[in-house]
Amino acid sequence: MLPAYLPNPFAALFGGGRPIDSGKTMSDGRRMLGDGKTFRGFFVGLIFGALAGLMQMQLLEKYPVLFGVELPIFGTGGSNTTILIFALAFGSLFGDMFMSFFKRRMGLKRGAPLPIIDQLDFVLGAWLFAYLASPVWFAEQFTASVVIVILVITPLLHLSTNVVGYFMGVKKEPW
């Protein structure tokens, strides 16, 4: 999940600049996404997520077992591996933007909390794109027990990274 976990924090950390929605509003008078979703943030997040996945694959070649547990690989190698890594990273960013779109439709402002959804939107996006990229690999890797662990641990990781971002001055809210 590392390629899915890293894009959004890096997008927030190094984002800014031109918003993806170019300031456009929908027929409801609300912004499509808002100022928090920028091209620079998107591409920086995508690059960091992809680099993390590629570095993870390099480490797995030398250390395929950690604490007695065989670590999973991304796909079957070559372009399949690269596609899966990008699918996880892109899907993570897409899931976050998709939920941002719906938060705007609900009248929620940037940074307004939407518990559980805020913590899992990027995971669901990453899973969707990974599944579309390789359904067989997805089914092999994301067993019921793995899905449960991710659904439990992700909100805790999300909250802790947001608190750190808040104290660093990168985020305006600690959630």
Beta strands, then each sheet from edge to edge (+ up, - down):
strand 1: 65-66
strand 2: 69-70
sheet 1: 1+ 2-
end
